[in-house]
Amino acid sequence: MVNYYAQLNENNTCIGVSQLSGEVHADNMIAIENLDTDYLWRKYEGGQWSTDKYEPQSAAPLTEFEQTKQRVDLLEDAVNSLILGV
C-alpha cells in the first residue's frame, strides 16, 4: 500500500511531499490523499491547511549578476515612468 505525506517544518509549513511504502507516525508528517505539490509552503494548523502560501525568503547574499539585474530593472522602471508618465 502506498501512503502520501506532507512533511512540516518547525513552523508547521509544508516543506515536502512524499510517497512512502509504509505508514508513518510522526508529528511532522501529515497524511494527504495524493502526491500533490500544492501543499508545499502551506501551513497546517488545527487540522486545516491554509489557503495562503508561506514561501521562504532567502538570506543568501546576492551575486554580482543579480545585483546588476536588480539595478537595471529599477532603471527601466524609472525610465518608463518618465516616458509614459506613470
C-alpha positions in Angstrom: 0.0 0.0 0.0 1.2 3.5 -0.9 0.9 6.3 1.6 1.3 10.1 0.9 2.6 12.6 3.4 3.2 16.3 3.7 6.3 17.0 5.8 6.1 20.0 8.1 9.0 22.2 9.4 9.1 23.7 12.9 6.6 26.4 11.8 4.1 23.8 10.6 4.7 24.8 7.0 4.9 22.0 4.4 8.4 21.7 3.0 8.0 18.5 1.1 5.5 15.8 -0.1 6.4 12.1 -0.1 5.1 8.8 -1.4 6.1 6.1 1.0 5.5 2.3 1.0 4.5 2.2 4.7 2.6 4.1 7.3 4.4 6.8 9.2 3.7 8.0 12.7 5.4 11.4 13.3 4.2 14.8 14.4 5.7 16.5 11.4 4.3 14.0 8.8 0.7 14.7 7.8 -1.2 12.1 5.7 -2.6 13.5 2.4 -4.7 11.9 -0.3 -2.3 12.1 -3.2 1.2 13.3 -4.2 0.1 16.9 -4.6 2.8 19.6 -4.6 0.2 22.2 -4.0 0.6 21.5 -0.2 4.1 23.0 -0.4 4.6 26.2 1.6 1.1 26.0 3.1 0.6 25.9 6.9 -1.1 23.1 8.7 -2.8 24.4 11.9 -5.7 23.0 13.8 -6.2 20.1 11.4 -6.6 22.5 8.4 -4.4 23.6 5.5 -4.0 27.4 4.9 -5.0 28.9 1.6 -2.0 31.2 1.8 1.5 30.0 0.9 4.5 30.9 3.0 7.4 30.6 0.7 10.8 31.1 2.3 12.8 34.2 1.8 16.4 33.6 1.0 19.0 35.2 3.3 21.8 34.3 0.8 23.8 37.3 -0.5 23.0 38.5 -4.0 25.5 37.6 -6.7 27.1 40.4 -8.7 24.8 39.5 -11.7 21.7 39.6 -9.5 22.6 43.0 -8.1 23.3 44.3 -11.6 20.0 42.9 -12.9 18.1 44.5 -9.9 19.7 47.9 -10.7 18.8 47.6 -14.5 15.2 46.7 -13.6 14.9 49.7 -11.3 16.4 52.0 -14.0 14.0 50.6 -16.6 11.1 51.3 -14.3 12.3 54.8 -13.8 12.7 55.5 -17.5 9.3 54.0 -18.3 7.8 56.3 -15.6 9.4 59.3 -17.2 8.4 58.4 -20.7 4.9 57.2 -20.0 4.2 59.5 -17.1 3.1 56.5 -15.0 
